[in-house]
Amino acid sequence: MRHCIFPTLAALVMLLAACEKQIDIDVDARQPEVVVRALGETGEPLAVRLTYSRPVFGTFYVPNGEGYFKEIADATVSLSVDGSPHSGVNVDGGNYTFAYQPQAGDHLVLSVAVPGHKTVTAEAVVPQIPAVSGIGVSHGTDQERGIRNNTIAFTLADPASSTDYYSVRLRCHETSIYTKYDADSNIVWTDTTRNEYYCDFKCTDYTVISSTGIDVIDPEDPDAANTYVGDEMLFSDANINGNQHQFKLEPYGYYEYEDYDNYYGYDTIERYMNSRDYYLEVSAISRDTYMYLQSVDAYDYDEVLALFSEPVQIHSNVSGGIGIFGIRTKVSFKLQLND
């Protein structure tokens, strides 16, 4: 007669524990890499920022008031523009600048030499000037909110001979003037501040939005998947290649002027005057710049970083290190927006 022996639960646990092997992984053992960030614009001196990478599980506390990422101040930064050499100058910390200003069609090769590290290189071709026409602003009324609104329209002519990538932004230059008067209307104090920022806007255009990789479904808004809302719309010419396409943007916020006077008793008046100038910016960008900005946007997007979601890999076009090197060719148009 054959006898079968069944181990008890305790014996089974001991057996499994005996087969366990502990492996320690030192995630901080990897040496820091050189990180390059050089996103330039045509008509502006090229700037480069250099830092060292930091381990994912490294400490966020850095003593002596330094930044989270250590800057590289002892690098030799050079640039080849269609074979012509240019040298970068260290401005402060990890910031370097060139006297060279990118021009459409230039072929650029960036080289960064850091003591103790292999030379880091990156290449970029400055995109051609985007063909933008038909810029206009129409004014209406948002019936739901009971306020006036603006619709910005422009037409982009995309070349058929290449795959192209674009960026659309709405930039604001704000000037605020504070003036204090005495009882005799004499100025006793004045101050002027200037601020520059990019405004949020909405674009409902499936032809363009469907090429951005954005796929947002809101059950309460059937148009959500066809609508972009943010301060920089990135898209490719996948659906408009070789065609002219009209865009319509609806900016958010307040426009024109917000002026008021504050009266303090009978002897002091404080006057505040505010004015804003708005500019439509349409830029042609390289595929690398497009992929980098899209990956950064995905990283910043809360739902992408939710628990158990896949990690986002930031796009890099740098050899020998990590980072991004790209130039945007921008055209800018001043707009008249009303409150």
DRENSEDO-602266 format. One record per residue (C-alpha): z, y negated, x; residue number from 1. Coordinates in steps of 0.2 Angstrom, whole numbers, plus 2048, in hexadecimal, padded with zeros to 3 digits. Layout:
# residues N
+-----+-----+-----+-----+
|  zz |  yy |  xx | num |
+-----+-----+-----+-----+
|   Z |   Y |   X | NUM |
...
+-----+-----+-----+-----+
END
This chain:
# residues 339
+-----+-----+-----+-----+
|  zz |  yy |  xx | num |
+-----+-----+-----+-----+
| 800 | 800 | 800 |   1 |
| 7FB | 7EF | 807 |   2 |
| 808 | 7E1 | 807 |   3 |
| 803 | 7CF | 806 |   4 |
| 80F | 7C2 | 80D |   5 |
| 80F | 7B0 | 805 |   6 |
| 817 | 7A3 | 810 |   7 |
| 823 | 798 | 808 |   8 |
| 820 | 785 | 806 |   9 |
| 82B | 780 | 814 |  10 |
| 823 | 78C | 820 |  11 |
| 812 | 785 | 81B |  12 |
| 818 | 773 | 81F |  13 |
| 81F | 779 | 830 |  14 |
| 80E | 781 | 834 |  15 |
| 804 | 771 | 830 |  16 |
| 810 | 767 | 83A |  17 |
| 80E | 772 | 849 |  18 |
| 7FB | 76E | 848 |  19 |
| 7FD | 75B | 848 |  20 |
| 7F8 | 751 | 857 |  21 |
| 7FC | 73F | 85A |  22 |
| 7EF | 734 | 861 |  23 |
| 7F3 | 722 | 866 |  24 |
| 7E5 | 716 | 866 |  25 |
| 7E7 | 705 | 86F |  26 |
| 7DD | 6F9 | 865 |  27 |
| 7E2 | 6EB | 871 |  28 |
| 7DB | 6F3 | 880 |  29 |
| 7CA | 6EC | 87F |  30 |
| 7C6 | 6DD | 88A |  31 |
| 7C2 | 6CD | 881 |  32 |
| 7B0 | 6C9 | 87F |  33 |
| 7A7 | 6B8 | 881 |  34 |
| 7A4 | 6B1 | 870 |  35 |
| 796 | 6A4 | 86E |  36 |
| 794 | 698 | 85F |  37 |
| 784 | 68D | 860 |  38 |
| 77D | 687 | 84F |  39 |
| 773 | 678 | 853 |  40 |
| 768 | 66C | 849 |  41 |
| 758 | 664 | 84E |  42 |
| 75A | 652 | 854 |  43 |
| 76C | 655 | 859 |  44 |
| 773 | 659 | 86A |  45 |
| 775 | 66C | 86C |  46 |
| 788 | 671 | 86C |  47 |
| 78F | 682 | 871 |  48 |
| 7A1 | 688 | 86E |  49 |
| 7A8 | 696 | 879 |  50 |
| 7B7 | 6A1 | 876 |  51 |
| 7BE | 6B2 | 879 |  52 |
| 7BF | 6BF | 86C |  53 |
| 7D0 | 6C5 | 866 |  54 |
| 7D5 | 6D7 | 860 |  55 |
| 7D6 | 6DA | 84E |  56 |
| 7E8 | 6E0 | 84F |  57 |
| 7ED | 6D2 | 85C |  58 |
| 7FA | 6C6 | 858 |  59 |
| 7F6 | 6B6 | 84F |  60 |
| 804 | 6AD | 858 |  61 |
| 7FE | 6A4 | 867 |  62 |
| 80B | 69A | 872 |  63 |
| 809 | 688 | 879 |  64 |
| 800 | 682 | 869 |  65 |
| 7EF | 68A | 86E |  66 |
| 7E2 | 690 | 862 |  67 |
| 7E1 | 6A2 | 85B |  68 |
| 7D2 | 6A4 | 866 |  69 |
| 7D3 | 6A0 | 879 |  70 |
| 7C6 | 693 | 87E |  71 |
| 7BA | 695 | 88D |  72 |
| 7BA | 686 | 897 |  73 |
| 7B3 | 68D | 8A8 |  74 |
| 7A2 | 693 | 8A3 |  75 |
| 791 | 68E | 8A9 |  76 |
| 786 | 68B | 89A |  77 |
| 773 | 688 | 89C |  78 |
| 764 | 687 | 891 |  79 |
| 752 | 68B | 893 |  80 |
| 746 | 681 | 888 |  81 |
| 735 | 688 | 889 |  82 |
| 739 | 68C | 89B |  83 |
| 740 | 67B | 89F |  84 |
| 753 | 67C | 8A5 |  85 |
| 761 | 672 | 89E |  86 |
| 773 | 672 | 8A3 |  87 |
| 782 | 672 | 897 |  88 |
| 791 | 666 | 899 |  89 |
| 7A3 | 66B | 895 |  90 |
| 7AA | 65E | 889 |  91 |
| 7BB | 665 | 886 |  92 |
| 7C3 | 677 | 885 |  93 |
| 7B5 | 683 | 87F |  94 |
| 7A9 | 676 | 87A |  95 |
| 799 | 672 | 883 |  96 |
| 78A | 667 | 87F |  97 |
| 778 | 664 | 885 |  98 |
| 76E | 654 | 886 |  99 |
| 760 | 65E | 87E | 100 |
| 75C | 65C | 86C | 101 |
| 753 | 66B | 864 | 102 |
| 741 | 668 | 85E | 103 |
| 737 | 673 | 852 | 104 |
| 72E | 681 | 85B | 105 |
| 739 | 681 | 86B | 106 |
| 73D | 692 | 872 | 107 |
| 74F | 692 | 878 | 108 |
| 758 | 69E | 884 | 109 |
| 76B | 69B | 885 | 110 |
| 775 | 6A2 | 894 | 111 |
| 788 | 6A2 | 896 | 112 |
| 790 | 6A7 | 8A7 | 113 |
| 7A3 | 6AA | 8A6 | 114 |
| 7AC | 6AF | 8B5 | 115 |
| 7B1 | 6C2 | 8B4 | 116 |
| 7A5 | 6C5 | 8A6 | 117 |
| 793 | 6CA | 8A5 | 118 |
| 786 | 6BC | 8A1 | 119 |
| 784 | 6B9 | 88F | 120 |
| 773 | 6B5 | 888 | 121 |
| 76B | 6B0 | 877 | 122 |
| 75A | 6AB | 872 | 123 |
| 754 | 6A0 | 863 | 124 |
| 744 | 698 | 85D | 125 |
| 746 | 687 | 854 | 126 |
| 73E | 689 | 843 | 127 |
| 730 | 67E | 83D | 128 |
| 734 | 66F | 831 | 129 |
| 735 | 675 | 81F | 130 |
| 728 | 66D | 813 | 131 |
| 732 | 664 | 806 | 132 |
| 72B | 658 | 7F9 | 133 |
| 72E | 652 | 7E7 | 134 |
| 740 | 64D | 7E9 | 135 |
| 747 | 646 | 7DA | 136 |
| 757 | 643 | 7D0 | 137 |
| 758 | 644 | 7BD | 138 |
| 768 | 63E | 7B3 | 139 |
| 76F | 646 | 7A3 | 140 |
| 77F | 64A | 79A | 141 |
| 789 | 65A | 79B | 142 |
| 78C | 65C | 788 | 143 |
| 79A | 669 | 78B | 144 |
| 7A4 | 65E | 797 | 145 |
| 79F | 64D | 790 | 146 |
| 79A | 646 | 7A1 | 147 |
| 78A | 640 | 7A9 | 148 |
| 782 | 64C | 7B5 | 149 |
| 774 | 64D | 7C2 | 150 |
| 766 | 659 | 7C5 | 151 |
| 75D | 659 | 7D6 | 152 |
| 74C | 660 | 7D7 | 153 |
| 741 | 663 | 7E7 | 154 |
| 732 | 66E | 7EB | 155 |
| 731 | 679 | 7FB | 156 |
| 720 | 67F | 801 | 157 |
| 723 | 68F | 80A | 158 |
| 716 | 695 | 818 | 159 |
| 70E | 6A6 | 814 | 160 |
| 70C | 6AB | 827 | 161 |
| 71E | 6AF | 82A | 162 |
| 72F | 6B4 | 823 | 163 |
| 73A | 6A5 | 821 | 164 |
| 74C | 6A1 | 81D | 165 |
| 753 | 691 | 816 | 166 |
| 764 | 688 | 813 | 167 |
| 767 | 67A | 806 | 168 |
| 776 | 66F | 806 | 169 |
| 77B | 65F | 7FE | 170 |
| 784 | 653 | 80A | 171 |
| 78F | 644 | 805 | 172 |
| 794 | 635 | 810 | 173 |
| 7A3 | 62D | 808 | 174 |
| 7A9 | 61B | 80D | 175 |
| 7BA | 615 | 807 | 176 |
| 7C0 | 603 | 809 | 177 |
| 7D3 | 5FF | 807 | 178 |
| 7D7 | 5EC | 806 | 179 |
| 7E7 | 5E4 | 803 | 180 |
| 7E8 | 5D1 | 7FD | 181 |
| 7F6 | 5C5 | 7FC | 182 |
| 7FA | 5BA | 7ED | 183 |
| 7ED | 5AD | 7F3 | 184 |
| 7DF | 5BB | 7F5 | 185 |
| 7E0 | 5BB | 808 | 186 |
| 7DD | 5CC | 810 | 187 |
| 7ED | 5D2 | 818 | 188 |
| 7E7 | 5E3 | 81D | 189 |
| 7D7 | 5ED | 81B | 190 |
| 7D1 | 5FF | 821 | 191 |
| 7C1 | 608 | 81F | 192 |
| 7C0 | 61B | 820 | 193 |
| 7B0 | 626 | 820 | 194 |
| 7AF | 638 | 81C | 195 |
| 7A1 | 645 | 81B | 196 |
| 7A0 | 655 | 812 | 197 |
| 795 | 661 | 809 | 198 |
| 796 | 662 | 7F6 | 199 |
| 795 | 671 | 7EA | 200 |
| 786 | 673 | 7DF | 201 |
| 77F | 680 | 7D3 | 202 |
| 76D | 687 | 7D4 | 203 |
| 767 | 693 | 7C6 | 204 |
| 757 | 69B | 7CD | 205 |
| 755 | 6AE | 7CD | 206 |
| 746 | 6AD | 7D8 | 207 |
| 750 | 6A6 | 7E6 | 208 |
| 761 | 6AC | 7E3 | 209 |
| 75B | 6BE | 7E2 | 210 |
| 756 | 6BD | 7F5 | 211 |
| 767 | 6B7 | 7FB | 212 |
| 770 | 6C8 | 7F9 | 213 |
| 77C | 6C0 | 7EC | 214 |
| 77F | 6CC | 7DD | 215 |
| 78D | 6C4 | 7D3 | 216 |
| 78F | 6CA | 7C1 | 217 |
| 79B | 6C1 | 7B5 | 218 |
| 79C | 6C9 | 7A4 | 219 |
| 7A0 | 6B8 | 79C | 220 |
| 791 | 6B0 | 7A4 | 221 |
| 780 | 6B9 | 7A3 | 222 |
| 778 | 6AD | 7AF | 223 |
| 785 | 6B0 | 7BD | 224 |
| 77A | 6BC | 7C6 | 225 |
| 76C | 6AF | 7C6 | 226 |
| 777 | 6A0 | 7CB | 227 |
| 77D | 69A | 7DC | 228 |
| 78C | 68F | 7DD | 229 |
| 792 | 688 | 7EE | 230 |
| 78F | 67C | 7FC | 231 |
| 781 | 685 | 805 | 232 |
| 773 | 68F | 7FD | 233 |
| 76B | 69B | 809 | 234 |
| 75B | 6A5 | 804 | 235 |
| 74B | 6AD | 80B | 236 |
| 739 | 6AB | 806 | 237 |
| 739 | 6BD | 7FF | 238 |
| 734 | 6B7 | 7EE | 239 |
| 72B | 6A7 | 7F2 | 240 |
| 721 | 6AB | 801 | 241 |
| 712 | 6A0 | 803 | 242 |
| 715 | 697 | 7F3 | 243 |
| 71C | 686 | 7EE | 244 |
| 72D | 687 | 7E4 | 245 |
| 736 | 67A | 7DB | 246 |
| 749 | 67A | 7DC | 247 |
| 756 | 673 | 7D1 | 248 |
| 768 | 66F | 7D6 | 249 |
| 776 | 669 | 7CC | 250 |
| 784 | 661 | 7D7 | 251 |
| 796 | 661 | 7D2 | 252 |
| 7A3 | 653 | 7D5 | 253 |
| 7A3 | 640 | 7D2 | 254 |
| 796 | 634 | 7D8 | 255 |
| 793 | 622 | 7DC | 256 |
| 7A3 | 617 | 7DC | 257 |
| 7B5 | 619 | 7D8 | 258 |
| 7BD | 607 | 7DA | 259 |
| 7CE | 601 | 7D4 | 260 |
| 7DB | 5F4 | 7D7 | 261 |
| 7EE | 5F6 | 7D8 | 262 |
| 7F9 | 5E7 | 7D4 | 263 |
| 80A | 5E7 | 7DC | 264 |
| 814 | 5D9 | 7D3 | 265 |
| 80B | 5C8 | 7D5 | 266 |
| 809 | 5C7 | 7E8 | 267 |
| 7FF | 5D6 | 7ED | 268 |
| 7EF | 5DE | 7E8 | 269 |
| 7E9 | 5EE | 7F0 | 270 |
| 7D6 | 5F1 | 7ED | 271 |
| 7CE | 602 | 7EF | 272 |
| 7BB | 604 | 7F0 | 273 |
| 7B1 | 614 | 7F2 | 274 |
| 79F | 617 | 7F4 | 275 |
| 795 | 627 | 7F8 | 276 |
| 784 | 62B | 7FE | 277 |
| 77C | 63C | 7FB | 278 |
| 76F | 645 | 805 | 279 |
| 765 | 655 | 801 | 280 |
| 763 | 660 | 810 | 281 |
| 756 | 66E | 811 | 282 |
| 756 | 678 | 821 | 283 |
| 74B | 685 | 828 | 284 |
| 756 | 692 | 831 | 285 |
| 753 | 6A2 | 83C | 286 |
| 756 | 6B3 | 835 | 287 |
| 765 | 6B5 | 841 | 288 |
| 76D | 6A4 | 83A | 289 |
| 76A | 6AA | 829 | 290 |
| 772 | 6BB | 82C | 291 |
| 781 | 6B3 | 835 | 292 |
| 784 | 6A7 | 827 | 293 |
| 782 | 6B4 | 81A | 294 |
| 78E | 6C0 | 823 | 295 |
| 79B | 6B2 | 825 | 296 |
| 799 | 6AE | 812 | 297 |
| 79C | 6C0 | 80E | 298 |
| 7AB | 6C1 | 819 | 299 |
| 7B3 | 6B1 | 811 | 300 |
| 7AF | 6B8 | 7FF | 301 |
| 7BF | 6BF | 7F8 | 302 |
| 7B8 | 6CE | 7EF | 303 |
| 7B0 | 6D4 | 7FF | 304 |
| 7C0 | 6D4 | 808 | 305 |
| 7C9 | 6DD | 7FA | 306 |
| 7D4 | 6EC | 7FD | 307 |
| 7C9 | 6FC | 802 | 308 |
| 7B9 | 6F2 | 803 | 309 |
| 7AE | 6F4 | 812 | 310 |
| 7B0 | 6E9 | 821 | 311 |
| 7A4 | 6DB | 823 | 312 |
| 79B | 6DA | 834 | 313 |
| 797 | 6C9 | 83A | 314 |
| 785 | 6C8 | 840 | 315 |
| 782 | 6C4 | 852 | 316 |
| 773 | 6C1 | 85D | 317 |
| 77C | 6BF | 86D | 318 |
| 779 | 6CB | 87C | 319 |
| 787 | 6CF | 887 | 320 |
| 794 | 6C7 | 87B | 321 |
| 795 | 6C3 | 869 | 322 |
| 791 | 6B4 | 85E | 323 |
| 782 | 6AA | 857 | 324 |
| 775 | 69F | 85F | 325 |
| 769 | 696 | 852 | 326 |
| 761 | 686 | 84E | 327 |
| 75E | 67E | 83D | 328 |
| 74F | 673 | 83A | 329 |
| 755 | 666 | 82D | 330 |
| 74D | 65A | 822 | 331 |
| 758 | 64D | 818 | 332 |
| 755 | 642 | 809 | 333 |
| 761 | 635 | 802 | 334 |
| 765 | 637 | 7EF | 335 |
| 76A | 62B | 7E1 | 336 |
| 778 | 635 | 7D7 | 337 |
| 781 | 62D | 7C8 | 338 |
| 792 | 630 | 7C2 | 339 |
+-----+-----+-----+-----+
END
